Every structure is written in C-alpha cells, then in structure tokens.
C-alpha cells in the first residue's frame, strides 16, 4: 500500500501540478494514516493526490479524529519549538496540530505532533485546499465510499422560502466554551426559513448523544418559564439552579433535595406541559459559527454509534439530489464513558448505513437542513461530545485518540 501511495504521489504531483490547483473549488477531503505514514486527497471516492508523511513520534503522537482546516499561512514559524519553520502551514487545531512542509519527512513518525509533508507536495496541497476542508487522521488506512440512506438529507426535501421571521418558540443555548449564543427550538418547533442562494456555503452537522449539559440547560429553561429563577440557561448547575429546584420541589410537594435526577426532570417537563426530550442532539455550524441545534432520536441507545464522517457533493440542481461519501473511524470509548452514556454493547460490525438507520431526524428539522445543504456540507456522528478542541472559530472537531497515544 505504501509503495502504491508513493507511486501515486509521483503521478499526481510531479507530472501535473496545474491539474491539482484546478480542482481547488471541488469539495475534497484529506485522509492521513498514521500506520501507513501516508496522505491521500479524495474527490468523493476518487484519489486526487497522494504523499508520504511523518506524523508525531512517541510521546508526541498526532491525535486521530475528524478535523477541518482552520488557518492557512504560506510562511509560519512554530511558537512552541524555537521558531521552527512550518512552510505552507494548514492548522487543524488551535492547540497546535497542523499540516506543513518540511525538508525532513522520513517514512516513520518523527514530528512533535504535526503532520509533516514533503515541501513540494505541501505547496501543491496548499493550492488545493480551503478553509473548513475536512482532514481525517486515522491509525489505519481508510477511504470514503458512496453511501445511500434515507436518513441522509437532500436539497429536494427543503420547503419553499418562508416569511422573514417564524413564530418558532426559541430559547437561548450557549455554544461550546459558553462564548456564543445560538437559537434552539423546543420540541414543538416548526422550521425556520431556508437559506437564500447567496448563503449556500457548506454547513457542518454533528449528531451525538444528548449530554448532561443539554439536560441541565433544558431544565433551567423550563424552571425559568415556570417562574423559578434558575439563572442563565447555560447547562451548568450552580446555586441559582439548586435554589430553583428546591423551590419547585416545595411547591409540588416533592422531597426537597435540590438535586438533578431523571425523576425531577420528568416532573418539570410534565408541569411545563412538554414532552420529554429525545436522547440525541443535532448541531449545525456554518463558517465556524453556530447556527442552530435540535433534538433527534437514537434507537438502540445501549449500542455504541461509533465515529463517522459523511460529506455531500455532486449536487444536481435539476433534481435537487447529490451524493454522500462516508468513512468510519475507530474510537474505543473508556469504560467510564460507556457507563455514563449507558452503552453496554459495541457497535455491530457492518455498514455505516446500519448506524444511520438508528437515527431519526424530525421532518421539520430535515426540511430546514435540506434548505441549507450545499456541496461540501458534512455530517459527523459520534457517541461523545466534541471535546475541548471545538470552540470559537472551529468546525466540530472530534478527537478519537489524544496526542499522548
């Protein structure tokens, strides 16, 4: 495999560099293999370019997962390692992981965590890529394949343009790092107007299990609605939230404990006349900014979802249909994480389509997503939260193995 990749590198890069630059507007994907010490650029399931790489050495291992290009600099120097030159730098995380050129790219791990590229290839790749383009780093070699599933969205599902404002009841939700707010519709929502043609830039969709923060945030919102001051609905339980819970329990004749339990959440939702929330959450970002989030249902919640990335492209504007290409990454969850999430069974061996069939997205949410869908849009699926790498000025970053591995 490694020999084939090197041969591909010679064919694609050395023989025809202008052809690489010509594909700059195509929604490409980059896949890096730590085992193969290789990089492959894909257009759908077609190989566009390949190269050898050097990933992080022992003690500085390159993290695996789903990343996006956050920053590009032709000339850059490391602010960690003695101003070491990093030409044609393409940043993947704000904590210091990037693709960059180097004059020392052996066929074994040798960097301090970044992905080193041969200098000429780094310059060619720099011309091909754009901000937000996905870079997947995996242990083994993986490749995107075309995926067909009724769960995946298509622009043909979108509703006609609606009024400028909708009467959807909204509540504030705090984005990751609690620095930006995004509107979130409650269970009885209807779709907002779809984006105009000028706004058709790729969106990023994350589907994951509903976490503690979402549950606490909904509880705070409903307590405030019922007249109990739980403070800002930020998903973090503080003194104001505890006091609001105790006041609610006294008023309802319940044991006054001030603790958040499933029974308490059920009682608050019932009192507010709301149905219980679904067990999954779908979040949307565009150009590194939160757009909206909604509830989704995950069947067989005791079984792990795994970690997957799907990208949409080749949209036919006449039919409103495009193609989805997907990849699955290894992601072994710690026992403590499985216990917290209620996972008792690993994901069944099989196709990505099996995982997709377990996810149900409400019709109104599908219609809204369909109206936002554009070439290069993507869906990430994972059991756990995005982690600390996802924040202000990023797409959804899913790390499957930390740098120390």
Beta strands, then each sheet from edge to edge (+ up, - down):
strand 1: 29-33
strand 2: 38-43
strand 3: 46-54
strand 4: 64-68
strand 5: 71-73
strand 6: 89-91
strand 7: 98-102
strand 8: 115-118
strand 9: 134-138
strand 10: 145-147
strand 11: 170-174
strand 12: 181-185
strand 13: 203-209
strand 14: 280-286
strand 15: 289-298
strand 16: 307-316
strand 17: 321-329
strand 18: 359-361
strand 19: 378-381
strand 20: 398-401
sheet 1: 5+ 6- 7+ 8+ 3- 2+ 1- 9- 4+ 20-
sheet 2: 10+ 17- 16+ 19- 13- 14+ 15- 12- 11+
sheet 3: 10+ 17- 16+ 19- 13- 14+ 15- 18+
end
